[in-house]
């Protein structure tokens, strides 16, 4: 007869393996604002508010979106490992930092689709460089609609030159407004570092095409100068030159909606990676509240925009660093 003590370490190891997959999720400035507490019956996902970006994300909206992305990959990894899950979003009214509780609810037979998405986790990377002009497969766009809907969000595509031009106007305006704010520049500079840095978070220079030598001055330049016009011109070109732009949104704008957006985002991006499609973020029109309303109008007022993506086929890029597992797992209380 197998005893509980002999089974429990094995379950703990399986959950740790799932957390390892969860922390590969995307996050704003690669802040990785998440912590995990492994329990006897599952795992809790906790928002790490020490990694919040108070200027660009004063309400922690993007922080909870990032946690939602990690939650989806945690769920996926557990199911792919044969563990059925029972997920409770925001389980504690008194502790909003507790994003979700994921309990093991028996065994699960993984589907081929779950395995495909899990296999795509190491392939998913944010690609901030220009994409090819070829069209994104319409069949994939249909799958994305289903993926996003399954996580209680919606998606809207911008494909014509006129539509992309209108979105690009908002992106470039957002760049100028943000870069003119010295508080925004200082906050961003905290997350930008050299290619040789030992940091396991943030944005090394190579993520935006900066050489090893130049990356040593990257943080200083970001913090000191108003680079809005140059960034606006570059991002306008990226937006207009991408074959597809997409907004992920929700009907309302609650903390639960933000988490749902993150889960929808993670599923969509893993689907994209499995089709060798790249993505990056152009969230400036959502981060600037006055522009968010204008972007909402461009979607036909389907609801509240949460994430703006550019999608297409690009060259291979290096992954961004990740914090070690022991740094994100808390001791069980």
Secondary structure, 3 states (H helix, E strand, C coil): CCCHHHHHHHHHHHHHHHHHHHCCCCCHHHCCCEEEEEECCEEEEEECHHHCCCCCCCCCHHHHHHHHHHHHHHHHHHHHCCEEEEEEECCCCCCCCEEEEEEEEEECCCCHHHHHHHHCHHHCCECCCCCCCCCCCHHHHHHHHHHHHHCCCEEEEECCHHHHHHHHHHHHHHHHHHHCCHHHHHHHHCCEECCCCCCCCCEEHHHHCCCCCHHHHHHHHHHHCCCHHHHHHHHHHHHHHCCEEEEEEECCCCHHHHHHHHHHHHHHHHHHHHCCCEEEECCHHHHCHHHHHHHHHHCCCCCEEEEEEEEECCCCCCCCCCCCHHHHEECCC
